[in-house]
């Protein structure tokens, strides 16, 4: 048997909401690279999150999308110029280079690059250093450092339609490293529903239904089902989700909506409704930059050209969310998320009982 998680795994997840390193520590390193995951671990993430897509030879690798022109140097490789094509993925035309048209060996000749260099110019210093990691490499890294993994199956219906289903190799890798039970440090997430229902029949690992602020699961849309994510967040919809998943991963706007002026409105009842249905609630994505924060938590002079990428009051935003009783947050800067969590927990232990109940409504053992 290969490596089992170190005892530190349970210790790092013992108290309060979990901190999920969103694509690693993408505020500090190009996303979905081992550099990014290693940084997330060093900053205190409890889980690291890879988005998973497949290669031509059915190996799972971590990329934001299967189209890789914006996250690798593939465009500078003349030997792959003829691989550029247009495909329709989840009803949307996309032009570029796609992982499913490359073997793993071919992808290994590419190097990762920062996906949003205008917002994160400092990350571009790491362009060209790291390769595209496989899911197996990420699992090995997580086990070596005693943290969990939180993989997303990206476009599962699409990959199934081209004969490269994501679920089989995902479960195979996890089982190879001893992760197959309900208490193992794994959450499997998807925006679609059909693959989660199928996974529920095949694994005891925790499953998370992802929910955007608008729209509908693509498998519902493709099947002509008129329901949307709005249906899913009703008490009845949440009870249905609880029949196949262990939790929901929701856009922050589902928890604290904003008005027409961009300022926050009172929180919804979603966290409490989900808990009453027996579901954990994780929210995404907490980002440091003003351009990704609610208007209420932006700092600095909006007229300054650097304003969109400047760090706003992300600490205040995190504290507000933690005090609503969440079970976890996805953060581009897991160090910030962990620091605020510890501060709120410390204050609740030695101060407000109300804060303690809000932060950990069912106790602080996650």
C-alpha positions in Angstrom: 0.0 0.0 0.0 1.2 3.5 -0.9 1.4 6.5 1.5 -1.4 7.0 4.0 -2.1 10.5 5.2 0.1 11.8 8.0 -1.6 12.3 11.4 -1.4 16.0 10.7 -4.3 15.7 8.3 -6.9 15.4 11.1 -5.1 18.1 13.2 -5.2 20.7 10.4 -9.0 20.1 10.0 -9.9 19.9 13.6 -11.3 23.3 14.4 -13.7 25.5 12.6 -14.6 25.9 8.9 -12.1 24.2 6.5 -9.9 26.4 4.3 -9.7 25.1 0.7 -6.8 26.4 -1.4 -8.6 27.4 -4.6 -6.5 25.9 -7.4 -3.7 25.9 -4.9 -2.7 29.4 -3.8 -3.6 31.1 -7.1 -3.2 34.6 -5.5 0.5 33.9 -5.3 1.4 31.3 -8.0 0.0 30.3 -11.4 -3.1 28.2 -10.7 -3.1 24.4 -10.9 0.6 24.0 -10.6 2.6 22.1 -8.0 4.1 25.5 -7.1 0.6 26.7 -6.3 -0.4 23.7 -4.3 2.8 23.7 -2.4 2.3 27.3 -1.5 -1.3 26.7 -0.4 -0.1 24.0 1.9 2.6 26.2 3.3 0.0 28.9 4.0 -2.2 26.6 6.0 -4.8 25.2 3.6 -6.7 22.2 4.9 -7.5 21.0 1.3 -6.1 21.7 -2.1 -8.4 22.0 -5.1 -7.7 20.7 -8.6 -10.0 21.1 -11.5 -9.7 17.8 -13.4 -9.8 17.2 -17.2 -8.6 14.3 -19.2 -5.7 13.7 -21.7 -6.1 11.7 -24.9 -4.7 8.6 -23.1 -7.2 9.1 -20.2 -4.9 10.5 -17.5 -6.4 13.2 -15.3 -4.6 16.4 -15.1 -5.3 19.8 -13.4 -6.4 22.7 -15.6 -9.0 25.4 -15.2 -10.5 24.2 -18.6 -9.7 21.6 -21.1 -8.9 24.5 -23.5 -5.3 25.4 -22.5 -4.2 28.3 -24.7 -4.6 30.7 -21.7 -2.8 28.6 -19.1 0.1 27.1 -21.0 2.7 28.1 -23.6 1.1 25.7 -26.2 0.7 28.6 -28.7 4.5 28.9 -28.9 5.0 25.2 -29.9 4.9 25.0 -33.7 4.8 21.2 -33.5 1.2 21.5 -32.1 0.0 24.3 -34.4 -2.3 21.9 -36.3 -4.0 20.9 -33.0 -5.7 24.3 -32.7 -9.4 23.7 -33.3 -13.0 24.8 -32.4 -15.2 22.6 -30.2 -18.5 23.0 -28.5 -18.2 22.3 -24.8 -21.4 22.4 -22.7 -23.1 24.3 -25.4 -20.4 26.9 -25.8 -18.0 27.2 -28.8 -14.4 27.3 -27.7 -11.3 27.8 -30.0 -7.8 26.7 -29.0 -6.0 23.6 -27.9 -7.7 20.9 -25.8 -6.2 18.4 -23.4 -8.1 15.5 -24.8 -6.2 16.0 -28.1 -2.8 15.5 -26.3 -1.2 12.5 -24.7 0.2 13.1 -21.2 3.7 12.8 -22.7 2.9 15.6 -25.1 1.4 17.8 -22.4 4.6 17.3 -20.4 6.4 19.3 -23.0 4.3 22.4 -22.2 4.8 24.8 -19.4 2.2 26.5 -17.2 1.5 30.2 -17.3 -0.6 32.7 -15.3 -4.2 32.8 -16.6 -5.0 36.4 -15.6 -1.7 38.3 -15.9 -3.4 41.7 -16.0 -4.9 41.1 -12.5 -1.9 39.2 -11.1 1.2 40.4 -12.9 3.5 39.2 -10.1 2.5 35.6 -10.8 4.0 35.9 -14.3 7.5 35.6 -12.9 6.7 31.9 -12.5 5.6 31.4 -16.1 7.5 28.6 -17.8 8.7 27.0 -14.6 6.1 24.3 -13.8 4.5 21.5 -15.9 0.9 20.5 -15.9 0.5 18.2 -12.9 -1.4 15.0 -12.9 -4.1 14.3 -10.3 -1.9 11.4 -9.0 1.0 13.9 -8.3 -1.4 16.2 -6.4 -2.7 13.3 -4.3 0.9 12.3 -3.5 1.7 15.9 -2.5 -1.3 16.2 -0.3 -0.6 12.9 1.5 3.0 13.9 2.0 2.0 17.0 3.8 -1.1 15.8 5.6 -3.8 17.8 3.8 -6.9 16.7 1.9 -7.9 17.0 -1.8 -11.0 18.6 -3.2 -11.2 17.7 -6.9 -13.7 19.1 -9.4 -14.8 17.0 -12.3 -14.7 19.6 -15.1 -17.3 19.2 -17.9 -18.1 15.6 -16.9 -20.9 15.1 -19.4 -18.7 16.4 -22.3 -15.9 14.0 -21.3 -18.2 11.1 -21.0 -19.6 11.9 -24.5 -16.1 11.6 -26.1 -15.3 8.3 -24.3 -13.1 9.8 -21.6 -15.2 9.7 -18.4 -13.6 11.4 -15.5 -15.1 9.4 -12.6 -13.4 6.0 -13.2 -9.8 7.3 -13.1 -10.7 9.7 -10.3 -11.8 7.0 -8.0 -9.0 4.7 -9.1 -6.3 7.2 -8.1 -7.9 7.9 -4.8 -8.4 4.2 -4.0 -4.8 3.5 -5.0 -3.7 5.9 -2.2 -6.1 4.5 0.4 -8.8 7.2 0.1 -12.2 5.6 -0.3 -14.3 6.2 2.9 -16.6 8.8 4.3 -14.1 10.1 6.8 -11.1 10.4 4.4 -10.0 13.9 3.6 -11.6 14.1 0.1 -14.5 16.1 -1.3 -15.5 15.4 -5.0 -17.4 18.3 -6.5 -19.4 19.0 -9.7 -21.6 21.6 -11.2 -23.6 18.8 -12.9 -25.9 16.4 -11.1 -25.9 13.2 -13.1 -22.3 12.3 -12.4 -22.7 13.0 -8.7 -25.7 10.7 -8.6 -23.6 8.0 -10.4 -20.7 8.6 -8.0 -23.0 8.1 -5.0 -23.6 4.5 -6.2 -19.9 3.8 -6.5 -18.2 5.6 -3.6 -18.6 6.5 0.1 -16.4 9.6 -0.4 -18.1 12.9 0.4 -19.7 14.6 -2.6 -20.4 18.3 -3.1 -23.0 19.8 -5.5 -21.7 23.1 -6.9 -24.2 25.9 -7.3 -23.7 29.1 -9.3 -25.4 32.4 -8.7 -27.5 32.0 -11.9 -28.2 29.4 -14.6 -28.6 25.7 -14.3 -26.6 22.4 -14.3 -25.7 21.7 -17.9 -26.9 18.2 -17.8 -30.4 19.5 -16.9 -30.2 22.0 -19.7 -29.1 19.4 -22.2 -31.9 17.1 -21.2 -34.5 19.9 -21.6 -35.2 20.1 -17.8 -36.5 23.6 -17.1 -35.3 23.6 -13.5 -32.4 25.9 -12.5 -30.0 26.3 -9.6 -32.7 28.6 -8.1 -34.8 25.4 -7.7 -31.9 23.6 -6.1 -31.5 26.1 -3.2 -35.1 25.9 -2.0 -35.7 23.8 1.1 -37.3 21.1 -1.2 -34.4 21.3 -3.6 -31.9 21.0 -0.8 -33.6 17.9 0.5 -33.3 16.4 -3.0 -29.6 17.2 -3.1 -29.1 15.6 0.3 -30.2 12.3 -1.3 -27.0 12.1 -3.3 -24.6 14.6 -2.0 -23.1 15.5 1.4 -22.9 19.3 0.9 -23.2 22.2 -1.4 -20.5 24.6 -2.8 -22.2 27.9 -3.5 -21.3 31.2 -5.0 -21.0 33.8 -2.2 -23.9 35.7 -3.8 -26.2 32.9 -2.8 -25.4 33.6 0.8 -25.0 37.3 0.8 -26.6 38.9 -2.3 -25.9 42.4 -3.6 -28.3 45.1 -4.6 -28.3 47.0 -7.9 -25.6 49.4 -6.6 -23.3 46.4 -5.8 -23.7 46.8 -2.0 -24.5 43.8 0.1 -28.0 43.0 1.2 -29.0 41.0 4.3 -27.9 37.3 4.2 -30.3 34.7 2.8 -31.5 31.7 4.8 -29.5 29.3 2.6 -26.9 28.3 5.2 -29.5 27.4 7.8 -31.8 25.7 5.2 -28.9 23.5 4.0 -27.8 22.6 7.5 -31.4 21.6 8.3 -31.3 19.3 5.2 -28.1 17.7 6.6 -25.8 19.4 4.1 -22.4 21.1 4.6 -22.0 24.5 3.1 -18.8 25.6 1.4 -18.6 28.9 -0.5 -16.5 30.2 -3.3 -14.4 32.1 -4.1 -12.7 34.5 -1.7 -10.3 36.6 -3.6 -8.1 39.4 -2.4 -8.4 41.9 -5.2 -10.9 44.8 -5.2 -12.3 43.7 -8.5 -13.5 40.4 -6.9 -14.7 41.8 -3.6 -18.2 43.2 -2.8 -18.3 47.0 -3.1 -18.6 47.2 0.7 -15.1 45.7 1.1 -13.1 47.5 -1.6 -10.3 49.8 -0.5 -8.4 52.6 -2.1 -9.0 55.2 -4.9 -11.2 53.8 -7.7 -9.6 56.2 -10.1 -6.2 54.7 -9.7 -5.3 52.3 -12.5 -4.0 49.8 -9.9 -7.3 49.8 -8.0 -8.8 46.6 -9.5 -5.8 44.5 -8.5 -5.2 46.2 -5.1 -6.0 44.1 -2.0 -9.2 45.2 -0.4 -10.7 44.4 3.0 -10.7 40.7 2.3 -10.3 40.1 6.1 -13.6 41.9 6.8 -15.4 39.9 4.0 -14.0 36.6 5.4 -15.1 37.4 8.9 -18.6 38.3 7.8 -18.9 35.0 6.0 -17.4 32.9 8.8 -19.9 34.4 11.3 -22.8 33.1 9.1 -21.9 29.5 10.1 -20.2 28.2 7.0 -18.4 24.9 7.0 -15.7 26.0 4.6 -14.4 28.6 2.2 -12.5 28.4 -1.1 -9.8 31.0 -1.1 -7.2 32.1 -3.6 -5.1 33.2 -0.6 -5.5 30.4 2.0 -3.1 32.1 4.3 -5.5 35.0 4.7 -8.5 32.7 5.1 -6.7 30.7 7.8 -5.5 33.8 9.7 -9.0 35.3 9.8 -10.5 31.9 10.8 -8.1 31.7 13.7 -8.8 35.2 14.8 -12.5 34.7 14.8 -12.2 31.4 16.6 -9.9 32.9 19.2 -12.4 35.7 19.8 -15.3 33.4 20.1 -13.5 31.1 22.6 -12.7 34.0 24.9 -15.6 36.4 24.1 -18.9 36.1 22.4 -20.9 32.8 22.8 -23.1 34.0 20.0 -20.1 34.2 17.6 -19.2 30.6 18.6 -22.6 29.4 17.8 -22.6 31.2 14.4 -19.1 30.0 13.5 -19.7 26.4 14.5 -23.5 25.8 14.7 -23.0 22.1 15.1 -19.7 22.2 17.0 -16.2 22.8 15.6 -15.3 19.2 14.6 -15.3 19.3 10.8 
